[in-house]
């Protein structure tokens, strides 16, 4: 709730349990009044009616749903002269994974995340909780066809890097410093065949144990921060992608 208020997300009204007055709730009410959002005290039974299947912790906001953006909006979010950086997700089903990836996208400076419209978890309340507030800051595009989206990104000069157990390069040996999109596959089967075929390069994570893959959100974090490392190296040394 606090992150939603700080980010400027549209909220019509906030209801709070009448007996709760201190701690985080006081901060929420203060932020709401600063933004001229009405705050009304009600009984807990009224709050239960608003969210009968969830824990409201004494406060409920009547807010607009998080809106999706267009892929072009994500590209436009890069500053002049800054190489676009996107994370494209191919059928991520676990809301905790999507939420964690949104946190990684925010922390690593990715300009946005792309998810498919079908066979993928959307931006649900569970995703929002797992993102720990990052959902309010990371633009998310929801597209009808991931393969077509990859082709669109290629036309815009974006280098497409897919994470795959059979990738030809270990991820830290690949060039990840230019305009690029990291493509992360689903928890159960990785990248789809057509998605894999459209990638410019496939990279792998070295696995020394008996398990042959990592959680999708962990893989996304490792790759995203390798992008950060390489971009900072280019910035410091002044050596652009050849």
C-alpha positions as CSV (number, residue, x, y, z in Angstrom):
1,X,0.0,0.0,0.0
2,X,2.8,2.4,0.9
3,X,4.6,1.8,-2.3
4,X,1.4,2.3,-4.3
5,X,0.9,5.7,-2.7
6,X,4.5,6.7,-3.2
7,X,4.5,5.7,-6.9
8,X,1.4,7.8,-7.6
9,X,-0.8,4.9,-8.5
10,X,-4.5,6.1,-8.8
11,X,-6.4,5.4,-5.6
12,X,-10.0,6.5,-5.1
13,X,-10.3,5.9,-1.4
14,X,-8.7,4.2,1.6
15,X,-10.6,2.4,4.3
16,X,-8.9,1.6,7.6
17,X,-10.0,-0.4,10.7
18,X,-11.3,2.1,13.3
19,X,-9.3,0.6,16.1
20,X,-5.9,0.8,14.3
21,X,-4.1,4.1,14.7
22,X,-0.3,3.6,14.9
23,X,2.7,2.1,13.1
24,X,2.7,1.6,9.4
25,X,-1.0,2.5,9.2
26,X,-0.3,6.0,10.4
27,X,2.3,6.4,7.6
28,X,-0.2,5.2,5.0
29,X,-2.8,7.7,6.2
30,X,-0.3,10.5,6.2
31,X,0.7,9.8,2.6
32,X,-2.9,9.5,1.6
33,X,-3.8,12.8,3.0
34,X,-0.7,14.4,1.4
35,X,-2.1,13.2,-1.9
36,X,-5.6,14.3,-1.0
37,X,-7.0,10.7,-1.0
38,X,-10.0,10.3,1.3
39,X,-9.4,8.0,4.3
40,X,-12.4,6.5,6.1
41,X,-12.5,4.5,9.3
42,X,-14.8,1.5,9.2
43,X,-15.3,-1.7,11.2
44,X,-13.3,-4.8,10.4
45,X,-16.5,-6.5,9.1
46,X,-16.7,-3.9,6.3
47,X,-13.1,-4.5,5.4
48,X,-13.8,-8.3,5.3
49,X,-16.6,-7.6,2.8
50,X,-14.2,-5.8,0.5
51,X,-11.6,-8.7,0.4
52,X,-13.3,-11.8,1.7
53,X,-10.6,-14.1,0.4
54,X,-7.5,-12.2,1.6
55,X,-5.8,-10.8,4.6
56,X,-6.3,-7.0,4.7
57,X,-4.2,-6.2,7.8
58,X,-6.7,-3.5,8.7
59,X,-6.5,-1.4,5.6
60,X,-8.1,-1.6,2.1
61,X,-7.6,0.7,-0.9
62,X,-10.1,1.1,-3.8
63,X,-7.5,1.4,-6.5
64,X,-7.3,1.1,-10.3
65,X,-5.7,-2.2,-11.4
66,X,-2.1,-2.0,-12.5
67,X,-2.2,-1.2,-16.2
68,X,-0.1,-3.0,-18.8
69,X,1.9,-0.9,-21.3
70,X,3.0,-1.5,-24.9
71,X,6.4,-2.9,-25.8
72,X,7.1,0.4,-27.6
73,X,6.5,2.3,-24.3
74,X,9.2,0.2,-22.6
75,X,11.7,1.0,-25.4
76,X,10.7,4.7,-25.1
77,X,11.6,4.5,-21.4
78,X,15.3,4.3,-22.1
79,X,17.0,7.7,-21.8
80,X,18.6,9.3,-24.9
81,X,21.7,7.4,-25.7
82,X,20.9,4.6,-23.2
83,X,20.7,1.0,-24.6
84,X,17.3,-0.5,-23.9
85,X,17.2,-3.5,-21.6
86,X,14.2,-5.8,-21.4
87,X,13.4,-9.1,-19.7
88,X,11.1,-11.3,-21.7
89,X,9.3,-14.2,-20.0
90,X,8.2,-17.3,-21.8
91,X,5.3,-18.9,-19.9
92,X,6.1,-18.2,-16.2
93,X,3.3,-19.7,-14.2
94,X,4.4,-19.1,-10.5
95,X,3.3,-15.7,-9.2
96,X,6.2,-15.7,-6.8
97,X,8.7,-16.1,-9.7
98,X,7.1,-13.3,-11.6
99,X,7.1,-11.1,-8.5
100,X,10.8,-11.9,-7.8
101,X,11.7,-11.1,-11.4
102,X,9.9,-7.7,-11.2
103,X,12.1,-7.0,-8.1
104,X,15.2,-8.0,-10.1
105,X,14.1,-5.8,-13.1
106,X,13.7,-2.9,-10.8
107,X,17.0,-3.4,-9.0
108,X,19.0,-4.0,-12.2
109,X,17.6,-1.1,-14.0
110,X,15.7,-3.0,-16.7
111,X,13.3,-0.8,-18.6
112,X,10.5,-3.3,-18.5
113,X,9.2,-6.9,-18.5
114,X,7.3,-8.6,-21.3
115,X,4.9,-11.5,-20.5
116,X,2.6,-13.5,-22.8
117,X,-1.2,-13.1,-22.7
118,X,-1.8,-16.8,-22.5
119,X,-0.2,-19.6,-20.5
120,X,1.4,-17.2,-18.1
121,X,0.6,-15.7,-14.7
122,X,-0.7,-12.1,-15.1
123,X,-0.2,-9.3,-12.6
124,X,-2.2,-10.6,-9.7
125,X,-2.3,-9.6,-6.1
126,X,0.0,-12.5,-5.3
127,X,2.5,-11.2,-7.9
128,X,2.3,-7.8,-6.3
129,X,3.0,-9.2,-2.9
130,X,6.0,-11.2,-4.1
131,X,7.4,-8.1,-5.9
132,X,7.6,-6.2,-2.6
133,X,6.5,-3.0,-4.3
134,X,8.5,-3.4,-7.6
135,X,5.3,-3.9,-9.5
136,X,4.6,-0.2,-9.0
137,X,7.8,0.9,-10.8
138,X,8.5,-1.7,-13.5
139,X,6.5,-1.4,-16.8
140,X,5.0,-4.7,-17.9
141,X,3.8,-5.4,-21.4
142,X,1.4,-8.3,-22.0
143,X,1.6,-9.5,-25.6
144,X,-0.3,-12.0,-27.7
145,X,2.7,-13.6,-29.3
146,X,6.2,-13.8,-27.8
147,X,7.8,-14.9,-31.0
148,X,6.3,-11.9,-32.9
149,X,7.4,-9.6,-30.1
150,X,11.0,-10.9,-30.4
151,X,10.9,-10.2,-34.1
152,X,9.7,-6.7,-33.4
153,X,12.5,-6.1,-30.9
154,X,15.0,-7.4,-33.5
155,X,13.8,-4.8,-36.0
156,X,14.5,-2.2,-33.3
157,X,18.1,-3.3,-33.0
158,X,17.6,-5.3,-29.8
159,X,20.0,-8.3,-29.3
160,X,18.0,-11.3,-28.1
161,X,19.7,-13.5,-25.5
162,X,17.9,-16.7,-24.3
163,X,18.7,-18.7,-21.2
164,X,18.9,-22.3,-22.1
165,X,20.6,-25.4,-20.5
166,X,22.1,-26.2,-23.9
167,X,23.3,-22.7,-24.6
168,X,26.5,-22.4,-26.6
169,X,28.2,-19.9,-24.2
170,X,28.4,-19.6,-20.4
171,X,26.5,-16.4,-19.7
172,X,29.5,-14.4,-18.4
173,X,31.4,-15.1,-21.6
174,X,28.7,-13.7,-23.8
175,X,28.5,-10.0,-24.8
176,X,25.6,-8.5,-22.8
177,X,26.4,-4.8,-22.8
178,X,24.4,-3.5,-25.8
179,X,20.7,-3.1,-26.4
180,X,19.2,-6.4,-25.4
181,X,16.4,-8.5,-24.2
182,X,16.9,-11.4,-21.8
183,X,14.5,-14.3,-22.5
184,X,13.7,-16.6,-19.6
185,X,11.7,-19.7,-20.0
186,X,9.0,-21.3,-17.9
187,X,9.6,-23.2,-14.7
188,X,8.7,-26.6,-16.1
189,X,10.1,-26.7,-19.7
190,X,12.3,-23.7,-20.3
191,X,12.1,-21.8,-23.6
192,X,9.6,-22.9,-26.2
193,X,11.0,-24.2,-29.4
194,X,10.0,-21.3,-31.6
195,X,11.2,-18.8,-28.9
196,X,14.5,-20.6,-28.7
197,X,14.9,-20.5,-32.5
198,X,14.4,-16.8,-32.6
199,X,17.1,-15.9,-30.1
200,X,20.3,-14.5,-31.4
201,X,22.3,-16.4,-28.9
202,X,21.6,-19.0,-26.2
203,X,23.6,-18.8,-22.9
204,X,23.7,-21.3,-20.1
205,X,24.4,-21.2,-16.4
206,X,27.2,-23.6,-15.3
207,X,25.7,-26.4,-13.1
208,X,28.1,-28.5,-11.0
209,X,25.5,-30.3,-8.9
210,X,22.9,-33.0,-9.6
211,X,20.1,-30.6,-10.4
212,X,20.3,-29.4,-14.0
213,X,18.5,-26.1,-13.8
214,X,17.8,-23.1,-11.5
215,X,14.6,-21.4,-10.5
216,X,13.5,-19.0,-13.2
217,X,13.7,-16.0,-11.0
218,X,17.2,-17.0,-9.9
219,X,18.4,-17.4,-13.5
220,X,16.9,-14.0,-14.4
221,X,18.7,-12.4,-11.5
222,X,22.1,-13.8,-12.4
223,X,21.7,-12.8,-16.0
224,X,20.3,-9.3,-15.3
225,X,23.2,-8.5,-13.0
226,X,25.7,-9.7,-15.5
227,X,24.2,-7.2,-17.8
228,X,24.7,-4.6,-15.1
229,X,28.3,-5.6,-14.6
230,X,29.2,-5.5,-18.3
231,X,27.4,-2.2,-18.9
232,X,29.4,-0.6,-16.0
233,X,32.6,-2.0,-17.4
234,X,31.8,-0.5,-20.8
235,X,31.0,2.8,-19.1
236,X,34.2,2.8,-17.2
237,X,36.5,1.6,-20.0
238,X,34.7,3.2,-22.9
239,X,34.7,0.0,-25.0
240,X,31.3,-0.3,-26.9
241,X,29.9,-3.5,-28.5
242,X,31.7,-4.2,-31.7
